[in-house]
Amino acid sequence: MSNDTNVDDPPEDATDAGPDEEQGQPRPQDTEPESERQGERSPLEEDGDQRDDVDDGDEFDDPIDEFEPDSSEDDIETVEDLGSEVEVDPGVEIDEDIAEDDLLGGLKIDSTEEIEVPDRLVDQVIGQDEARDIIIKAAKQRRHVMMIGSPGTGKSMLAKAMSQLLPQEDLQDVLVYHNPDDGNEPKVRTVPAGKGEQIIDAHKEEARKRNQMRSILMWIIVAIILAYAILVAGNILLGILAAGIVWLIFRYTNRGSDAMVPNMIVNNGDKRTAPFEDATGAHAGALLGDVRHDPFQSGGMETPSHDRVEPGSIHQANKGVLFVDEINTLDIRTQQKLMTAIQEGEFAITGQSERSSGAMVQTEPVPCDFIMIAAGNLDAMENMHPALRNRIKGYGYEVYMEDTIEDTPEMRRKYARFIAQEVERDGRLPHFTDDAVEEVILEAKRRSGRKNHLTLHFRTLGGLVRVAGDIARSEDREFTTREDVLQAKGRSRSIEQQLADDYIERRKDYELEVADGGVEGRVNGLAVMGEDSGIMLPVMAEIAPAQGGGQVIATGKLKEMAEESVQNVSAIIKKFSDVDLSEKDIHIQFVQAGQQGVDGDSASITVATAVISALEDIPVDQSVAMTGSLSVRGDVLPVGGVTHKIEAAAKAGCSKVIIPKANEQDVMIEDEYEEMIEIIPCSNISEVLDVALMGEPKKDSLVDRLKSITGSAFDGSQGTVGSGSNPSPQ
């Protein structure tokens, strides 16, 4: 492969490069004799190469320098320089005295129209300071990055921002030429960006001139043949036949001249920043390149192999960024080839289908010196090729994307800027008033699921912003108001939340929801559907004589964690109960758990209360719902989704809800539910039973007996259970 700029060195050799090479300056020409390549070049190419030799590449460097970002180290920002302040129009103040308690962080604005939106993507990133700092370092040092985290936390935005931060590089066009020695091995040549179009235009002009001369020659020959046939031979039919044969010969041989025009597979002539290629979900051909099938492979009707070459995302991302989200969805063989491309910095293009004629074609290696940004959820690491992950980790960074961030005045101001960014990006939404911004920030606090934190799931929060803006626009309002945001919260409910609300209504119709009175062995449990939807899930327990050895039987399509929680509950029951459980079967039913079954351990205190109620024949107050995990010692441990569970209990008509004391700080229910339900935090199972059970004499006796048996364990754990710990998953 002949190159005007050297791309043959693999990435590992970059550390041995000289200062000029590190900055992307052209390296010395290949040692291949120039005479061996003259046959493939037009006069314009030869003239361009002479200028390159004389000016050492400056002829093409100057235009690129005009629009590419400066790569000097002084201009590479640190994380403190990027998006650290929220800019507003002149005259708008930030009142630091009230910033701590103000939902806008002290920002004195009437609407988001007064907030200045940064031009660069990296300045628009909010909350992911560690990830942003790593992206800046990786861009400066050309390192690979793997970002793992929940959807909608800014992974793709950071990847796009990286392409704007890359140090200056000499972008290249890639041309594929016909190989006269072997048509199935096209030649590859790289030239400075913008020069590829000039070369192709020169080749097309030469081909046009050749075709024009051939056409003139053909018509002269045809005219001579026809004249001879008419005037001399006197046989017009023979002359027409001979002229047709000459025309076919010229047409057949004419295709050879068209094959001399190269195929430009990578065109960076109009690029002003490093390329960014999103290869998420790409099949092998789209990622690694392909060669199209040719149904006409002979008889002069075939398409030259170099014209059928298609670049892959790895080639189009040369000198730029290749972003692959959900990296684990790539086929293992594709991941292996991707690893080879990362290691070698070049990768030949061949047909990906064995049944295609393109499978017989393989080009010379095509440069693909890109920075790899792999992304995915936590499960992405399970199906990721270990060698590929090792390659990224060994030559780059791994970063976990946070789900929440501490609530500070500066972060609230950035959330106000986020709303302004969404409005500007959409281009059709009216700006938000200050009270509408406050309502969105309140929703961000609520969705975080943690006290004094804000959610970093900006995609779903941006959905709320867009729905609210659409409502205001549909009513021809100049600004989006708080009422629009409140209405949008109802309209933008997730499918899970809509299903949960529908389940609650249907159960009321069939009297499956019991919210008053007392029932033995029945407890109103709480569960979470999806990420933001709560539902009440009753649990029933029944004690029956054992036919053999006593056992605990739980139904409702329980998954592993739920089964383990049932076993933990049985340990507590055996410890305090006077009943010989070896002669009893304990049946536990999760009523209408559905096809998805039950997962997680947040129903532990619900199961324990139901079984104890059934064993002791003490009714459970049906106006009480509960959620919480339970240790084998009887400690109530924190769980996730308490806010959504409390709201589900309120919707179902319950007047009290028991939650783990450690989750008390995480409760951020809507104002409409605060008067509907009483929240009771508990630290251990005795406190839970004291609230949930009815019938004072029997209940008091049971609770006192339970405290006397395990009082030391409970007393020693009071105030320490779950302190400082994060909620466990459902």
For each residue, the residues with C-beta under 8 A, 3 or more apart:
1: 8 187 188 189 190 364 365
2: 30 32 37 187 189
3: 6 7 8 29 30 189 190
4: 26 29 49 52 189 190 191 192 195
5: 26 27 57 170 172 190 191 192
6: 3 9 26 27 28 30
7: 3 172 190 318 345 346 367 369
8: 1 3 345 346 365 367
9: 6 13 14 17 345
10: 13 343 344 345 346
11: 14 142 342 343 345 369 395
12: 15 343
13: 9 10 16 17
14: 9 11 17 21 22 142
15: 12
16: 13
17: 9 13 14 21 22
18: 21 22
19: 22 23
20: 23 25 27
21: 14 17 18 24 25 27
22: 14 17 18 19
23: 19 20 71 167 168
24: 21 71 167 168 169 170 319
25: 20 21 57 61 170
26: 4 5 6 52 56 57 61 170 192
27: 5 6 20 21
28: 6
29: 3 4 53
30: 2 3 6
31:
32: 2 36 37
33: 36 37
34: 37 38
35: 38
36: 32 33
37: 2 32 33 34 40 41
38: 34 35 41 46
39:
40: 37 177 187
41: 37 38 45 46 49
42: 45 46 199 202 203 206
43: 46 47 202
44: 47 48 198 199 201 202
45: 41 42 48 49 199 202
46: 38 41 42 43 49 50
47: 43 44 50 51
48: 44 45 51 52 59 195 198 199
49: 4 41 45 46 52 53
50: 46 47 53 54
51: 47 48 54 55 59
52: 4 26 48 49 55 56 57 59 60 192
53: 29 49 50 56
54: 50 51
55: 51 52 58 59
56: 26 52 53
57: 5 25 26 52 60 61 170 192
58: 55 61 62
59: 48 51 52 55 62
60: 52 57 63 64 170 192 193 194 195
61: 25 26 57 58 64 65 170 192
62: 58 59 65 66
63: 60 66 67 194
64: 60 61 67 68 168 170 171 192 193
65: 61 62 68 168
66: 62 63
67: 63 64 272
68: 64 65 168 169 171 272 273
69: 75 164 165 166 167 168 273
70: 75 168
71: 23 24 75 76 167 168
72: 75 76
73: 76 140
74:
75: 69 70 71 72
76: 71 72 73 136 139 140 165 167
77: 81 82 136
78: 81 82 133 136
79: 82 129 132 133 136
80: 84
81: 77 78 84
82: 77 78 79 122 123 125 132 136
83: 118 122 123 124 125 126 132 414
84: 80 81
85:
86: 107 115 410 413 414 416 417
87: 115 116 118
88: 92 94 107 109 114 115 116
89: 92 114 115 116
90:
91:
92: 88 89 107 108 109 114
93: 108
94: 88 99 105 106 107 108 413
95: 98 99 102 106 108
96: 99 106 409
97: 106
98: 95 101 102 106
99: 94 95 96 102 105 106 409
100: 409
101: 98
102: 95 98 99 105 106 107 409 412
103: 412 437 438 441 442
104: 107 109 412 413 416 434 437 438 441
105: 94 99 102 408 409 410 411 412 413 416
106: 94 95 96 97 98 99 102 409 413
107: 86 88 92 94 102 104 115 412 413 416
108: 92 93 94 95
109: 88 92 104 112 114 115 416 434 437
110: 113 114 433 434
111: 114 431 432 433 434 479
112: 109 115 416 419 420 423 431 432 437
113: 110 420 431
114: 88 89 92 109 110 111
115: 86 87 88 89 107 109 112 416 417 420
116: 87 88 89 420
117: 124 417 420 421 424
118: 83 87 123 124
119: 123
120: 123 124 161 164
121: 124 125 157 160 161 164
122: 82 83 125 132 135 136 158 161 162 164 165
123: 82 83 118 119 120
124: 83 117 118 120 121 157 161 421
125: 82 83 121 122 128 131 132 154 157 158 161
126: 83 154 411 414 415 417 418 456 458
127: 154 402 405 411 414 454 456
128: 125 131 132 153 154 158 401 402 456
129: 79 132 133
130: 133 134 399 402
131: 125 128 134 135 147 154 158 399 401
132: 79 82 83 122 125 128 129 135 136 158 161
133: 78 79 129 130 136 137
134: 130 131 137 138 145 397 399
135: 122 131 132 138 139 145 158 161 162 165
136: 76 77 78 79 82 122 132 133 139 140 165
137: 133 134 140 141 143 397
138: 134 135 141 142 143 144 145 162 371 396 397
139: 76 135 136 142 162 165 166 167 371
140: 73 76 136 137 165 167
141: 137 138
142: 11 14 138 139 166 167 371
143: 137 138 371 395 396 397
144: 138 342 371 372 373 374 391 392 395 396 397
145: 134 135 138 162 371 372 373 374 392 396 397 398 399
146: 327 373 374 375 389 392 393 396 397 398 399
147: 131 155 158 159 373 374 375 399 400 401
148: 375 376 377 378 380 381 398 399 400 401
149: 153 155 377 378 400 401 402 403
150: 153 377 401 403 457
151: 377 457 459
152: 457 458 459 460
153: 128 149 150 401 402 403 456 457 458
154: 125 126 127 128 131 157 158 401 456 458
155: 147 149 158 159 325 375 401
156: 159 160 278 323 325 375
157: 121 124 125 154 160 161
158: 122 125 128 131 132 135 147 154 155 161 162 373
159: 147 155 156 162 163 276 278 321 323 373 375
160: 121 156 157 163 164 276 321 323
161: 120 121 122 124 125 132 135 157 158 164 165
162: 122 135 138 139 145 158 159 165 166 276 321 371 373
163: 159 160 166 273 274 275 276 320 321
164: 69 120 121 122 160 161 273 274
165: 69 76 122 135 136 139 140 161 162
166: 69 139 142 162 163 169 273 274 319 320 321 371
167: 23 24 69 71 76 139 140 142
168: 23 24 64 65 68 69 70 71
169: 24 68 166 274 319
170: 5 24 25 26 57 60 61 64 192 193 319
171: 64 68 192 193 268 271 274 275 319
172: 5 7 190 191 192 193 266 268 318 319 367
173: 190 191 192 193 194 195 196 197 264 266 267 268 269
174: 188 189 190 196 264 265 266 311 315 318 366 367
175: 188 189 190 191 196 199 200 262 263 264 265
176: 186 187 188 189 262 263 264 265 306 309 363
177: 40 186 187 188 189 262 306
178: 183 186 187 259 260 262 304 305 306
179: 182 183 184 185 186 187 306
180: 183
181: 185
182: 179 185
183: 178 179 180 186 304 305
184: 179 305 360 361 362
185: 179 181 182 361 362 363 364
186: 176 177 178 179 183 305 306 309 361 363 364
187: 1 2 40 176 177 178 179 306 363 364
188: 1 174 175 176 177 363 364 365 366
189: 1 2 3 4 174 175 176 177 262
190: 1 3 4 5 7 172 173 174 175 367
191: 4 5 172 173 175 195 196 199
192: 4 5 26 52 57 60 61 64 170 171 172 173 195
193: 60 64 170 171 172 173 196 268 269 271
194: 60 63 173 197 198 268 269
195: 4 48 60 173 191 192 198 199
196: 173 174 175 191 193 199 200 264 266 267 269
197: 173 194 200 201 264 267 269
198: 44 48 194 195 201 202
199: 42 44 45 48 175 191 195 196 202 203 262
200: 175 196 197 203 204 261 262 264
201: 44 197 198 204 205
202: 42 43 44 45 198 199 205 206
203: 42 199 200 206 207 260 261 262
204: 200 201 207 208 261
205: 201 202 208 209
206: 42 202 203 209 210 260
207: 203 204 210 211 257 258 260 261
208: 204 205 211 212
209: 205 206 212 213
210: 206 207 213 214 257
211: 207 208 214 215 254 257
212: 208 209 215 216
213: 209 210 216 217
214: 210 211 217 218 250 254 257
215: 211 212 218 219 250
216: 212 213 219 220
217: 213 214 220 221 250
218: 214 215 221 222 246 247 250
219: 215 216 222 223
220: 216 217 223 224
221: 217 218 224 225 246
222: 218 219 225 226 243 246 247
223: 219 220 226 227
224: 220 221 227 228
225: 221 222 228 229 239 242 243 246
226: 222 223 229 230 236 239 240 243
227: 223 224 230 231
228: 224 225 231 232 233 239
229: 225 226 232 233 234 235 236 238 239 240 242
230: 226 227 233 234 236 239
231: 227 228 234
232: 228 229
233: 228 229 230 238 239
234: 229 230 231
235: 229 238 239
236: 226 229 230 239 240
237: 240 241
238: 229 233 235 241 242
239: 225 226 228 229 230 233 235 236 242 243
240: 226 229 236 237 243 244
241: 237 238 244 245
242: 225 229 238 239 245 246
243: 222 225 226 239 240 246 247
244: 240 241 247 248
245: 241 242 248 249
246: 218 221 222 225 242 243 249 250
247: 218 222 243 244 250 251
248: 244 245 251 252
249: 245 246 252 253
250: 214 215 217 218 246 247 253 254
251: 247 248 254 255
252: 248 249 255 300
253: 249 250 256
254: 211 214 250 251 257 258
255: 251 252 258 259 300
256: 253 259 260
257: 207 210 211 214 254 260
258: 207 254 255 261 304
259: 178 255 256 304 306 307
260: 178 203 206 207 256 257
261: 200 203 204 207 258
262: 175 176 177 178 189 199 200 203 306
263: 175 176 306 307 309
264: 173 174 175 176 196 197 200 267
265: 174 175 176 309 310 311 315 349 366
266: 172 173 174 196 311 315 316 318
267: 173 196 197 264 270
268: 171 172 173 193 194 271 275 319
269: 173 193 194 196 197
270: 267
271: 171 193 268 274 275
272: 67 68
273: 68 69 163 164 166 276
274: 163 164 166 169 171 271 319 320 321
275: 163 171 268 271 316 317 318 319 320 321
276: 159 160 162 163 273 317 320 321 323
277: 313 314 316 317 320 321 322 323 370
278: 156 159 313 323 325
279: 282 286 287 313 314 317 322 323 324
280: 323 324 325 326
281: 325 326 329
282: 279 286 287 313 324
283: 286 287 352
284: 287 288 290 331 333 334 337 352
285: 288 289 290 310 312 352 353
286: 279 282 283 290 312 313
287: 279 282 283 284 312 313 314 330 334 338
288: 284 285 312 314 334 337 338 341 347 349 352
289: 285 309 310 311 312 314 315 347 349 350 366
290: 284 285 286 310 312 349 350 351 352 358
291: 305 308 309 310 349 350 351 356 358 359 361
292: 303 308 310 351 356 358
293: 308 351 353 356 357 358
294: 297 302 303 305 308 357 358
295:
296: 299 301 302 303
297: 294 302 357
298: 301 302
299: 296 302
300: 252 255
301: 296 298
302: 294 296 297 298 299
303: 292 294 296 307 308
304: 178 183 258 259 307 308
305: 178 183 184 186 291 294 308 309 361
306: 176 177 178 179 186 187 259 262 263 309 363
307: 259 263 303 304
308: 291 292 293 294 303 304 305 358 361
309: 176 186 263 265 289 291 305 306 349 361 363
310: 265 285 289 290 291 292 349
311: 174 265 266 289 315 316 349 366
312: 285 286 287 288 289 290 315 316 347 349 368
313: 277 278 279 282 286 287 316 317 322
314: 277 279 287 288 289 317 318 322 338 341 347 368 370
315: 174 265 266 289 311 312 318 347 349 366 367 368
316: 266 275 277 311 312 313
317: 275 276 277 279 313 314 320 321 322 368 370
318: 7 172 174 266 275 314 315 367 368 369 370
319: 24 166 169 170 171 172 268 274 275 369 370
320: 163 166 274 275 276 277 317 370 371
321: 159 160 162 163 166 274 275 276 277 317 370 371 373
322: 277 279 313 314 317 370 371 372 373
323: 156 159 160 276 277 278 279 280 373 375
324: 279 280 282 327 330 372 373 374 375
325: 155 156 278 280 281 375 376
326: 280 281 329 375 376 377 380
327: 146 324 330 335 374 375 376 380 384 388
328: 376 379 380 381 382 383 384
329: 281 326 383
330: 287 324 327 334 335 338
331: 284 334 335
332: 335 336 385
333: 284 336 337
334: 284 287 288 330 331 337 338
335: 327 330 331 332 338 339 384 385 388
336: 332 333 339 340 385 387 388
337: 284 288 333 334 340 341 347
338: 287 288 314 330 334 335 341 342 372 388
339: 335 336 342 343 385 387 388 391
340: 336 337 343 344 347
341: 288 314 337 338 344 345 346 347 368
342: 11 144 338 339 345 370 372 388 391 392 395
343: 10 11 12 339 340 391
344: 10 340 341 347 365
345: 7 8 9 10 11 341 342 367 368 369
346: 7 8 10 341 365 366 367 368 369
347: 288 289 312 314 315 337 340 341 344 365 366 368
348: 362 363 364 365 366
349: 265 288 289 290 291 309 310 311 312 315 362 363 366
350: 289 290 291 358 359 361 362 363
351: 290 291 292 293 356 357 358 359 360 361
352: 283 284 285 288 290 356 358 359
353: 285 293 356 358 359
354: 359
355: 359
356: 291 292 293 351 352 353 359
357: 293 294 297 351 360 361
358: 290 291 292 293 294 308 350 351 352 353 361
359: 291 350 351 352 353 354 355 356
360: 184 351 357
361: 184 185 186 291 305 308 309 350 351 357 358
362: 184 185 348 349 350
363: 176 185 186 187 188 306 309 348 349 350 366
364: 1 185 186 187 188 348
365: 1 8 188 344 346 347 348
366: 174 188 265 289 311 315 346 347 348 349 363
367: 7 8 172 174 190 315 318 345 346
368: 312 314 315 317 318 341 345 346 347
369: 7 11 318 319 345 346
370: 277 314 317 318 319 320 321 322 342
371: 138 139 142 143 144 145 162 166 320 321 322
372: 144 145 322 324 338 342 392 396
373: 144 145 146 147 158 159 162 321 322 323 324
374: 144 145 146 147 324 327 380 384 388 392
375: 146 147 148 155 156 159 323 324 325 326 327 380
376: 148 325 326 327 328 379 380 381 384
377: 148 149 150 151 326 380
378: 148 149 381
379: 328 376 382 383
380: 148 326 327 328 374 375 376 377 383 384
381: 148 328 376 378 384 389
382: 328 379
383: 328 329 379 380
384: 327 328 335 374 376 380 381 388 389
385: 332 335 336 339 388 389
386: 389 390
387: 336 339 390 391
388: 327 335 336 338 339 342 374 384 385 391 392
389: 146 381 384 385 386 392 393
390: 386 387 393 394
391: 144 339 342 343 387 388 394 395
392: 144 145 146 342 372 374 388 389 395 396 398
393: 146 389 390 396 397 398
394: 390 391
395: 11 143 144 342 391 392
396: 138 143 144 145 146 372 392 393
397: 134 137 138 143 144 145 146 393
398: 145 146 148 392 393
399: 130 131 134 145 146 147 148
400: 147 148 149
401: 128 131 147 148 149 150 153 154 155 456
402: 127 128 130 149 153 405 456
403: 149 150 153 448 455 456 457
404: 448 449 450 453 454 455 456
405: 127 402 411 453 454 456
406: 411 452 453 454
407: 411 412 445 452 453 454
408: 105 411 412
409: 96 99 100 102 105 106 412 413
410: 86 105 413 414
411: 105 126 127 405 406 407 408 414 415 454
412: 102 103 104 105 107 407 408 409 415 416 441 454
413: 86 94 104 105 106 107 409 410 416 417
414: 83 86 126 127 410 411 417 418
415: 126 411 412 418 419 437 440 441 444 454
416: 86 104 105 107 109 112 115 412 413 419 420 437 441
417: 86 115 117 126 413 414 420 421
418: 126 414 415 421 422 458 461 462
419: 112 415 416 422 423 432 437 440 465
420: 112 113 115 116 117 416 417 423 424 431 432
421: 117 124 417 418 424 425
422: 418 419 425 426 429 462 465 466
423: 112 419 420 426 429 430 431 432 465 469
424: 117 420 421 427
425: 421 422
426: 422 423 429 466 469
427: 424
428: 469 473
429: 422 423 426 465 466 469 470 472 473 480
430: 423 469 472 473 477 478 479 480
431: 111 112 113 420 423 479 480
432: 111 112 419 420 423 436 437 440 465 468 469 479 480 485
433: 110 111 436 437 479 480 481 482
434: 104 109 110 111 437 438
435: 438 439 481 482
436: 432 433 439 440 468 479 480 481 482 484 485
437: 103 104 109 112 415 416 419 432 433 434 440 441
438: 103 104 434 435 441 442 482
439: 435 436 442 443 482 485 486
440: 415 419 432 436 437 443 444 461 464 465 468 485
441: 103 104 412 415 416 437 438 444 445 454
442: 103 438 439 445 446
443: 439 440 446 447 461 464 485 489
444: 415 440 441 447 448 454 455 461
445: 407 441 442 448 453 454 455 668
446: 442 443 643 668 669 670
447: 443 444 455 457 460 461 532
448: 403 404 444 445 453 454 455 668
449: 404 453 455 640 641 642 643 666 668 727
450: 404 453 665 666 726 727
451: 665 666 667 668
452: 406 407 665
453: 404 405 406 407 445 448 449 450
454: 127 404 405 406 407 411 412 415 441 444 445 448
455: 403 404 444 445 447 448 449 461
456: 126 127 128 153 154 401 402 403 404 405
457: 150 151 152 153 403 447 460 461
458: 126 152 153 154 418 461 462
459: 151 152 462 463
460: 152 447 457 463 464
461: 418 440 443 444 447 455 457 458 464 465
462: 418 422 458 459 465 466
463: 459 460 466 467 492
464: 440 443 460 461 467 468 485 488 489 492
465: 419 422 423 429 432 440 461 462 468 469
466: 422 426 429 462 463 469 470
467: 463 464 470 471 488 491 492
468: 432 436 440 464 465 471 472 480 484 485 487 488
469: 423 426 428 429 430 432 465 466 472 473 480 484
470: 429 466 467 473 474 488
471: 467 468 474 475 480 484 487 488 491
472: 429 430 468 469 475 477 479 480 481 484
473: 428 429 430 469 470 476 477
474: 470 471
475: 471 472
476: 473
477: 430 472 473 480 481 484
478: 430
479: 111 430 431 432 433 436 472
480: 429 430 431 432 433 436 468 469 471 472 477 484 485
481: 433 435 436 472 477 484 485
482: 433 435 436 438 439 485 486
483: 486 487
484: 436 468 469 471 472 477 480 481 487 488
485: 432 436 439 440 443 464 468 480 481 482 488 489
486: 439 482 483 489 490
487: 468 471 483 484 490 491
488: 464 467 468 470 471 484 485 491 492
489: 443 464 485 486 492 493
490: 486 487 493
491: 467 471 487 488
492: 463 464 467 488 489
493: 489 490 497 498 501 533
494: 497 498 530 531 532 533
495: 498 499 530
496: 499 500 529 530 531 532 533
497: 493 494 500 501 529 530 532 533
498: 493 494 495 501 502
499: 495 496 502 503 529 533
500: 496 497 503 504 529 533 534 535 648
501: 493 497 498 504 505 651
502: 498 499 505 506
503: 499 500 506 507 535
504: 500 501 507 508 513 535 536 648 651 652
505: 501 502 508 509
506: 502 503 509 510 512
507: 503 504 510 511 512 513 536 592 652
508: 504 505 511 512 513 652 653
509: 505 506
510: 506 507
511: 507 508 514
512: 506 507 508 538 591 592
513: 504 507 508 536 652 653
514: 511 517 519 522 524 538 622
515: 524 622 623 652 653 654 655
516: 622 623 653
517: 514 619 622
518: 619 620 621 622 694 695
519: 514 522 619 620 622
520: 613 614 617 618 619 620
521: 540 541 542 543 610 611 613 614 620
522: 514 519 538 539 540 541 610 613 620 622
523: 538 539 540 606 607 609 610 613 620 626 692
524: 514 515 536 538 606 622 624 625 626 649 652 654
525: 536 537 538 539 590 603 606 607 625 626 627
526: 534 535 536 537 602 606 625 626 627 645 646 648 649 657
527: 534 535 536 537 598 602 603 627 645 730
528: 531 533 534 535 602 640 641 644 645 730
529: 496 497 499 500 533 534 535
530: 494 495 496 497 533
531: 494 496 528
532: 447 494 496 497 644
533: 493 494 496 497 499 500 528 529 530 644 648
534: 500 526 527 528 529 641 643 644 645 646 647 648 649
535: 500 503 504 526 527 528 529 648
536: 504 507 513 524 525 526 527 625 648 649 652 654
537: 525 526 527 590 591 592 593 598 603
538: 512 514 522 523 524 525 591 592
539: 522 523 525 588 589 590 591 603 606 607 610
540: 521 522 523 588 589 591 610
541: 521 522 586 587 588 589 607 610 611 613 614
542: 521 586 587 589 614
543: 521 579 584 585 586 587 611 614 615
544: 584 585 587
545: 583 584 585
546: 549 550 551 582 583 584 585
547: 585
548:
549: 546 582
550: 546 580 581 582 583 584 585 586
551: 546 585 586
552: 566 567 570 585 586 588
553: 585 586 587 588
554: 558 562 563 566 587 588 589 590 607
555: 558 587 588 589 590
556: 589 590 591 593 597 598
557: 590 593 594 595 596 597 598
558: 554 555 562 563 566 590 597 598
559: 562 563 597 598 599
560: 563 564 599
561: 564 565 599 600 601
562: 554 558 559 565 566 597 598 599 600 601 603
563: 554 558 559 560 566 567
564: 560 561 567 568 601
565: 561 562 568 569 600 601 603 604 607 629 630
566: 552 554 558 562 563 569 570 588 607
567: 552 563 564 570 571
568: 564 565 571 572 601 604 630 631 632
569: 565 566 572 573 604 607 608 611 630
570: 552 566 567 573 574 586 611
571: 567 568 574 575 632
572: 568 569 575 576 608 630 632 633 634 685
573: 569 570 576 577 581 586 608 611 612 615
574: 570 571 577 581
575: 571 572 709 710
576: 572 573 705 706 709 710
577: 573 574 581 612 615
578:
579: 543 584 615
580: 550 583 584
581: 550 573 574 577 584 586
582: 546 549 550
583: 545 546 550 580
584: 543 544 545 546 550 579 580 581
585: 543 544 545 546 547 550 551 552 553
586: 541 542 543 550 551 552 553 570 573 581 611 614
587: 541 542 543 544 553 554 555
588: 539 540 541 552 553 554 555 566 607 610 611
589: 539 540 541 542 554 555 556
590: 525 537 539 554 555 556 557 558 593 598 603
591: 512 537 538 539 540 556
592: 507 512 537 538
593: 537 556 557 590 596 597 598
594: 557 597
595: 557
596: 557 593
597: 556 557 558 559 562 593 594
598: 527 537 556 557 558 559 562 590 593 603
599: 559 560 561 562 730
600: 561 562 565 603 639 728 729 730
601: 561 562 564 565 568 604 629 630 639 728
602: 526 527 528 627 628 629 639 640 641 728 730
603: 525 527 537 539 562 565 590 598 600 606 607 627
604: 565 568 569 601 607 608 628 629 630
605: 608 609 626 627 628 629 630 636 658 682 685 688
606: 523 524 525 526 539 603 609 610 626 627 628
607: 523 525 539 541 554 565 566 569 588 603 604 610 611
608: 569 572 573 604 605 611 612 630 685 688
609: 523 605 606 612 613 620 626 685 688 689 692 693
610: 521 522 523 539 540 541 588 606 607 613 614 620
611: 521 541 543 569 570 573 586 588 607 608 614 615
612: 573 577 608 609 615 616 618 689 702
613: 520 521 522 523 541 609 610 616 617 618 619 620 693
614: 520 521 541 542 543 586 610 611 617
615: 543 573 577 579 611 612
616: 612 613 698 702
617: 520 613 614 698
618: 520 612 613 693 694 695 698 699 702
619: 517 518 519 520 613 693 694 695
620: 518 519 520 521 522 523 609 610 613 624 692 693 694
621: 518 624 656 691 692 693 694
622: 514 515 516 517 518 519 522 524
623: 515 516 654 655 656
624: 524 620 621 654 655 656 657 658 691 692
625: 524 525 526 536 645 648 649 652 654 656 657 658
626: 523 524 525 526 605 606 609 657 658 659 688 692
627: 525 526 527 602 603 605 606 639 642 645 657 658 659 660
628: 602 604 605 606 636 637 638 639 658 659 660 663 682 688
629: 565 601 602 604 605 636 637 638 639 660 728
630: 565 568 569 572 601 604 605 608 634 635 636 637 685
631: 568 634 635 637 721
632: 568 571 572
633: 572 710 713 717
634: 572 630 631 684 685 686 710 713 714
635: 630 631 683 684 713 714 717 721 722
636: 605 628 629 630 660 661 682 683 684 685 687 688 721 722
637: 628 629 630 631 660 662 721 722 725 728
638: 628 629 660 662 663 666 722 725 726 727 728
639: 600 601 602 627 628 629 642 660 663 727 728 730
640: 449 528 602 727 728 729 730
641: 449 528 534 602 644 645 727 730
642: 449 627 639 645 646 659 660 663 666 667 727
643: 446 449 534 646 647 666 667 668 669
644: 528 532 533 534 641 647 648
645: 526 527 528 534 625 627 641 642 648 649 657 659
646: 526 534 642 643 649 650 657 659 667 669 673 677 679
647: 534 643 644 650 651 669 670 673
648: 500 504 526 533 534 535 536 625 644 645 651 652
649: 524 526 534 536 625 645 646 652 654 657 677
650: 646 647 653 654 657 669 673 676 677
651: 501 504 647 648
652: 504 507 508 513 515 524 536 625 648 649
653: 508 513 515 516 650
654: 515 524 536 623 624 625 649 650 657 677
655: 515 623 624 676 677 678
656: 621 623 624 625 677 678 679 680 691
657: 526 624 625 626 627 645 646 649 650 654 677 678 679 680
658: 605 624 625 626 627 628 680 681 682 688 691 692
659: 626 627 628 642 645 646 663 664 667 679 680 681 682
660: 627 628 629 636 637 638 639 642 663 664 681 682 683 721 722
661: 636 664 681 682 683 721 722
662: 637 638 665 721 722 723 725 727
663: 628 638 639 642 659 660 666 667 681 722 727
664: 659 660 661 667 679 681
665: 450 451 452 662
666: 449 450 451 638 642 643 663 727
667: 451 642 643 646 659 663 664 679
668: 445 446 448 449 451 643
669: 446 643 646 647 650 673 674
670: 446 647 673 674
671: 674
672: 675 676
673: 646 647 650 669 670 676 677
674: 669 670 671 677
675: 672
676: 650 655 672 673
677: 646 649 650 654 655 656 657 673 674
678: 655 656 657
679: 646 656 657 659 664 667
680: 656 657 658 659 691
681: 658 659 660 661 663 664
682: 605 628 636 658 659 660 661 687 688 691
683: 635 636 660 661 687 714 717 718 719 721
684: 634 635 636 687 688 714 717 718 721
685: 572 605 608 609 630 634 636 688 689 706
686: 634 689 690 703 706 707 710 714
687: 636 682 683 684 690 691
688: 605 608 609 626 628 636 658 682 684 685 691 692
689: 609 612 685 686 692 693 699 702 703 706
690: 686 687 693 699 703
691: 621 624 656 658 680 682 687 688
692: 523 609 620 621 624 626 658 688 689
693: 609 613 618 619 620 621 689 690 699 702 703
694: 518 618 619 620 621 699
695: 518 618 619 698 699
696: 699 700
697: 700 701
698: 616 617 618 695 701 702
699: 618 689 690 693 694 695 696 702 703
700: 696 697 703 704
701: 697 698 704 705
702: 612 616 618 689 693 698 699 705 706
703: 686 689 690 693 699 700 706 707
704: 700 701 707 708
705: 576 701 702 708 709
706: 576 685 686 689 702 703 709 710
707: 686 703 704 710 711 714
708: 704 705 711
709: 575 576 705 706
710: 575 576 633 634 686 706 707 713 714
711: 707 708 714 715
712: 715 716
713: 633 634 635 710 716 717
714: 634 635 683 684 686 707 710 711 717 718
715: 711 712 718
716: 712 713 720
717: 633 635 683 684 713 714 720 721
718: 683 684 714 715 721
719: 683 723
720: 716 717 723
721: 631 635 636 637 660 661 662 683 684 717 718
722: 635 636 637 638 660 661 662 663 725
723: 662 719 720
724:
725: 637 638 662 722
726: 450 638
727: 449 450 638 639 640 641 642 662 663 666
728: 600 601 602 629 637 638 639 640
729: 600 640
730: 527 528 599 600 602 639 640 641
